[in-house]
Amino acid sequence: MKFLKDKVKKYHEKKLLEANQKLESHIKIKNQMEEQLKSMNNKESIELKENIEKQKELIRIWNKNIEVIKKQLKKIKP
């Protein structure tokens, strides 16, 4: 039983690390797009604003995923 718990714990820790990396990546992309937005005119900025909103949605999703993984890890720990 302990072997299985350890495997599950390692799996969740790995997934948590991956989720954190994806979150950081999307935050970085969103920040870069926001910087680009400052130097664009209105027509160019519409598409960029849509992309920024997509990145914000991905950030919300990854934050939610991280919370779920953390809850699962807490359940595993004795």
N, C-alpha and C positions, 0 to 999 in steps of 0.2 A: 504494500500500500504506500509506503514512504517513497519507493522508487517512482510510482506513478505520480504522486504529488510533486516530486522534484521535477519530473519531466514537464508536467503541466505548468509549474512555476517558471521554469526556464523558457518555455514556449511563450508565456504571457510577458515575461521580461523582454524577450526578443521582439515581440509585437509592439510593446510599449516603446522601445527604442526606435523601431521603424516608424511608428506613428509620430513620435517627437521629431524625427528627421523630416518627415513629410510636412509636418506643421511648420517647421522652421523654413523649409523651402518655399512654401506658399506665402508665408509672411514676407520673405525676402522678395519674391516676385511681385507681390502687391505693392510693397514699398518702392520698388524700382518703377513700377507703372505709375504710381502717384507722383514720383519725381518727374517722369516724362510728361505727365499731364500738365504740369505747371508751364511747360514751354510750348504747348500746342495751341492751335486755333480751335474754334468750336467744332468744325466738321471732323477734324481728326480726333478730337477728344471724345466724341460719342462712342466710337468703337472701343477706345481704351477704357472708358468708364464702364462699359459692359463687361470687359475683361476683368476689371478691378472687382466688380460685383461678383463675378464667378469665383475669383480668388477668395473673396470674403466668405462666400458660401462654403468653399472647400475648407477654409480655416475653421469655420463653425463645425463642420462635419468631423474634422480631425480632432478638434477639442472634445467633442462628444465621444469619439472613439477612445481617446486617451482616458476619459473619465470611466468608461465601461471597463477598460483593461485594468485600471487601478482598482476598481471595485472587485473584479475577479481575483486579482492578486491578494487583496485583503481577505477574501474568503478562504484562500489556500493557506495563508499563514496561520499557524496555531495560536 
